[in-house]
Amino acid sequence: MKLKITAKNIKLTEAIKNYSQTKINKFEKFFDDGAWVELVISVDKKINQKAEMTLHAAKKKFTAKAIEENLYKAIDGAILKIEAQIRKAKGKIQSKRNANVIRVEELAPYYNTAFGQQNEVRFLVIKQVEVAPMSAEDAALEMERLGYTFWMFLDEDTKQINLIFKRLDGSYGLIQPIKAK
């Protein structure tokens, strides 16, 4: 399988190339010769090793990102995530083939129960989190380390609850509370 590797803040060695190539060759059993993989490896502040992988298949694109302390673990993590996506997509295709056709009239009694009350707010998960005082930069690092897209923290300077979040373009946003007028 064809592999394109881009390295940021790290030297691309033959060992990394060979390791990546042998790992992505396992995808050949899922796709024909037209599929190829794009891998971007990078190092953030000498702590986090990041592997971002995109598998381009004929009609589908699979993407995954893994951040680890070791670059090889990050590559393995991204590969595992893409493999899970491939298996899930393959399962959906097979279940659609095997699914029985259900008429809309048969679903009418269930529709009202499931979608009848639109104004009701229900929480499926309630999680209590211990809020630690930290800076916005530390909160961003903690959020990335845990793999979340947002993180609530107690600002060490203002002693107020703040929320940091990752934007679609890869930058960060910070929500700071102010008193309503």
C-alpha positions in Angstrom: 0.0 0.0 0.0 1.3 3.5 -0.9 2.3 5.6 2.1 3.1 9.4 2.2 4.7 10.6 5.4 5.1 14.2 6.6 7.2 15.0 9.6 6.9 18.1 11.7 9.4 19.1 14.4 11.0 15.6 14.1 13.5 14.0 11.8 12.0 11.3 9.6 14.2 8.2 9.9 14.3 5.0 7.9 13.2 3.1 11.0 10.0 5.2 11.2 9.3 4.8 7.5 9.8 1.0 7.6 7.7 0.7 10.8 4.9 2.7 9.4 4.9 0.9 6.1 4.7 -2.6 7.7 1.9 -1.4 9.9 -0.2 0.0 7.1 0.3 -3.0 4.9 -2.4 -4.8 7.1 -5.0 -2.5 5.4 -4.3 -4.2 2.1 -6.7 -7.0 3.0 -9.6 -4.5 3.2 -8.9 -2.5 0.0 -7.8 -2.8 -3.6 -4.6 -1.3 -5.0 -6.1 2.3 -5.3 -6.0 2.9 -1.6 -3.2 4.9 0.0 -2.3 6.3 3.4 -1.2 9.8 4.4 0.7 10.0 7.8 1.6 13.2 9.6 3.9 12.7 12.6 4.9 15.5 14.9 6.3 16.4 18.3 4.7 19.0 20.6 7.0 20.5 23.2 9.1 17.3 23.4 6.4 15.6 25.4 3.6 14.5 23.1 4.3 12.5 20.0 1.4 12.8 17.5 0.4 10.6 14.6 -2.4 11.8 12.3 -3.4 9.2 9.7 -5.7 9.4 6.7 -6.6 6.4 4.7 -7.9 7.3 1.2 -10.0 4.5 -0.2 -12.1 4.5 -3.4 -15.3 5.9 -2.0 -14.4 6.6 1.6 -11.8 8.4 3.7 -10.9 7.3 7.2 -9.0 9.6 9.6 -7.5 9.1 13.1 -5.2 10.9 15.4 -3.3 9.5 18.4 -1.1 11.3 20.9 1.3 9.3 23.0 4.6 9.7 24.8 6.2 7.4 22.2 5.9 7.9 18.5 5.6 4.2 17.7 2.7 3.9 20.2 1.1 6.9 18.5 1.3 5.3 15.1 -0.1 2.1 16.5 -3.0 4.0 18.2 -3.9 5.7 14.9 -3.8 2.4 13.1 -6.1 0.8 15.7 -8.6 3.6 15.4 -8.7 3.4 11.6 -9.0 -0.4 11.7 -12.0 0.0 14.1 -13.6 2.5 11.7 -13.1 0.2 8.7 -14.7 -2.7 10.6 -17.6 -0.6 11.7 -18.2 0.6 8.1 -17.9 -3.0 6.9 -20.4 -4.1 9.5 -22.9 -1.3 8.5 -22.7 -2.4 4.9 -23.4 -6.1 5.9 -26.3 -5.1 8.2 -27.9 -3.1 5.5 -27.8 -6.1 3.2 -29.3 -8.3 5.9 -31.9 -5.9 7.3 -35.6 -6.6 6.9 -37.7 -3.9 5.3 -40.0 -2.3 7.8 -43.0 -0.3 6.7 -43.7 3.2 8.1 -47.1 2.2 9.4 -45.5 -0.4 11.7 -43.2 2.3 13.2 -46.0 4.8 14.0 -46.7 3.7 17.5 -43.0 3.7 18.4 -42.4 7.1 16.8 -44.7 9.0 19.1 -43.1 7.4 22.2 -39.6 8.1 21.0 -40.0 11.5 19.4 -43.3 12.8 20.9 -42.0 15.1 23.7 -39.4 17.3 22.1 -39.2 19.8 25.0 -38.1 17.3 27.6 -34.4 17.5 28.5 -32.8 14.3 29.7 -29.2 13.8 30.8 -27.9 10.3 30.0 -24.6 10.9 31.7 -23.8 13.1 34.7 -20.2 13.3 35.6 -18.7 15.0 38.6 -15.3 16.4 38.0 -12.8 17.8 40.5 -11.7 21.2 39.3 -8.1 22.0 39.8 -6.6 25.5 39.7 -4.4 25.8 36.6 -3.5 28.2 33.8 -5.2 28.1 30.4 -2.1 26.7 28.8 -2.0 23.8 31.4 -5.7 23.2 30.8 -5.0 22.9 27.0 -2.2 20.4 27.6 -4.4 18.4 30.0 -7.3 18.4 27.5 -5.0 17.2 24.7 -3.5 14.5 27.0 -6.9 13.1 27.8 -8.1 13.3 24.2 -11.0 15.6 24.9 -12.4 18.5 22.8 -13.2 20.7 25.8 -12.0 21.0 29.4 -13.4 22.9 32.4 -10.8 24.3 34.9 -10.4 26.8 37.7 -8.3 29.7 36.6 -5.4 30.1 39.0 -5.4 33.9 38.7 -9.1 34.8 38.7 -10.3 31.8 40.8 -13.2 31.4 38.3 -14.4 28.4 36.4 -13.3 28.7 32.7 -13.9 26.4 29.8 -11.3 25.7 27.1 -12.3 24.0 23.8 -10.6 22.9 20.6 -11.9 24.6 17.4 -12.4 22.9 14.0 -9.3 24.7 12.6 -7.1 23.2 15.4 -6.9 26.5 17.4 -8.3 26.8 21.0 -11.2 28.8 22.4 -11.5 30.0 26.0 -14.9 30.8 27.7 -14.5 33.1 30.7 -17.6 34.0 32.8 -18.7 37.6 33.3 -21.5 39.0 35.4 -24.8 39.6 33.5 -26.0 43.2 33.3 
